[in-house]
Amino acid sequence: MRIGLAISLLVLTAAAGVVDRVAVVVGAAVITESEVLEELRLTEFLNSQPLDMGPEQRRAAAEKLVDQQLIRKEMEIGHYPEPSAAEAAAMLQSFRQQHFPATAAFRAALEKYGITEDQLKRRLLWQLTAMRFTDVRFRAGIAGSPEQTADRTSAGATVPASGADVDQQMNAWLQEARATTKVTFKTGVFQ
């Protein structure tokens, strides 16, 4: 009886499929190999680049996912708002109209890159979320007329940061966040 139960459990475990490999550990969060590959596929799709799943490209995708995880953690701590599902649907529709007027071409491109429409929608929503986080976290204000900027400056307010300033602040913050968070890349995934 015990042998039959053990065999049944073994069969059920085997039928469950292959467990995804851990690619990176960021603090207590895990990034899997399938998440790295999805990031790579989506990035190359959005940039209209040929699909290249080589080790350097996988590592670059993993590095981006580490940054995304650090941003997500900061957003959770700071209770940053996220865009709505309706905004994601609107972004997807706009993207499709700009890049793939024909539905068949859109479907063919998704298939070529091995991604789904839902994955693309989530990625576009994440991009919007990250842009809003960056604006709130690193931009001092919204640029206005020169008079408004002068008024804010004379009143002791900070001047809105330029795009380059925001990028520098974001990069410095990410570097600091990485320095205070244990990040471990599993080498077997990137060979």
N, C-alpha and C positions, 0 to 999 in steps of 0.2 A: 504494500500500500504506500509506504513512504517513497519507494523507488518510483512508483507511478506519479506521485505528486511532484517529485523532483524533476522528472522528465517533462511533465506538463509545464512547470515553471520555466524550465530551460527553453522549451519550444516557444512559450509566450514571450520570453525575453528576446529570443532570436527574431521572432516575428515583429517586434517593436522597431527593428531597423537599426542602422548604425547611429551611434551617438556622435554628435558634432564635436569636433576637436576644439579645445581652448586655444585661441591664438594669442590673446593679450589679457592680462589681468591689470585693471586700473583700480587701485585701492581694493575695495571689496567687490567691484563689478567685473564681470567676465565678458569679453568680446570673443565670439566664436569665429571659426574659420569661415563658416557660411555667411556671417555678417560682413567679414572682410571682402569676400568675393562679391557679395551683393553691392557693397559700397563701390567697389572697383567697376562693376558692370554699369551701375547707375551713373557714375562719374564719366565714364567713357561714352555712354549713351548721350548724356546731356552736353558733352563737349564735342560730339560727333567725331570721336576718335576711333580708330580701329581697336577691336577688342584684343587686349594683350593681358594675359593672366600671369605674366612672368613674376619672379620673386621680387624684383625692385618695385613693380607696380603694386603687388600685394602688400609690401611693406609700407609704401606711401599711403595706400588706402587705410591700413591699420593705424598709421600715425594720425590721419584725419579722424578716425573713429575715437582715438584717445582724446583728441581735442574736443570732439563732440561730447564725450562722456564727462569731461571736466566742465563743460558749459552746462550740460544737463544737471549736474550736481549743484552748480552755482545757482541755476534757475530754481531748483527745488528749494534750496536754502533761502533764497531771496523771494520766493513766491512770485516769480515773474509770470505774467499771464501768457497763455498760449493762444495762437490764432484758432478760429473756429473751423469746423469741418466744411462749412460753406465756403470759407476762404480757400481751403485746399481744393475744393471742386472747381472754383473759379480760376485758380491758378493753373490747374490741369487743362481746363478748357482753353484758356489763353495760350498755354504752351502748345497744345495741339494745333490751334489755328495758325500760330506763327510758324511752326516747324513741319507740320504734317497736315495739310489741308484735306488730304484723302485718308479716310479711315483705314483703308487697306494698307497704305504705306506705313501708317502709325503701327498697326498690328504687326506688320512684317518687321519693322525696326525693333519692336519689343521682343519679338521672337528671336531675332538675330542676336540680341544682347542677352537673352535669357532672363528677362525681367518681366514683371507683370505691371498692369496699369495701376494696381493698388500700391505696389512698391514705389512706383514713380510718384504717385500722389503723396505718399508719406514723405518721400525725399523732398518734394517741392514745399510741403508744409514745414518740414524741418528747416529748409533754407530760409523761409519767411520767419520762423521762430528765432533762428540764430541772428538774422538781421535786426529784428526788433530788440532782442537781448543786447546786441552790440550797441544799438542806438541808445537804449536806456542806460546801459552800464557805463559806456565810454564817451558818449557825446554830451557836452556840457549843456546844450540847448539846441533849439531849432534856429537855423540861420534866418535872419530877417533883413530888413533894410539896413544900410550903413548907420542911419540915425539910431535905430533900435539897438544895434550892436554897441554903438558909442554910449548910449544911455545905460545899458547894462554894465558896460565896463566902468563907467564913471560911478555907478552906484555900487561897485564892488562885486558885481556878478562876473562869472567867468565868461569868456568869449567862446562861442560854439567851436568845437574842434573840427578841423578839416578832415577829409577822408584819410589822408596820410597820417594825421595825428591819431585818429581812431584806430587805424591799423597798428600803429606803433604801440598804443596803449593795450590793445587786445593781445598783441604778440608778447608784450612784457608780462601781462597778467597770465597768459597761458604758460609762459616759461616759469613764472613763480608757482603756479598751480602744479606744474609737473615736478618742480623741485620739492614740493611738500607732499606729493602723492607717490606712493610706490607704484611704478609701472613696470611690468614684466612681460617681455615678448618671448613667446615660445618659439625657439629657433626652427624647429622642424616644419613649421607652417610656412616659413619664408625662404626655404631652400629650393 
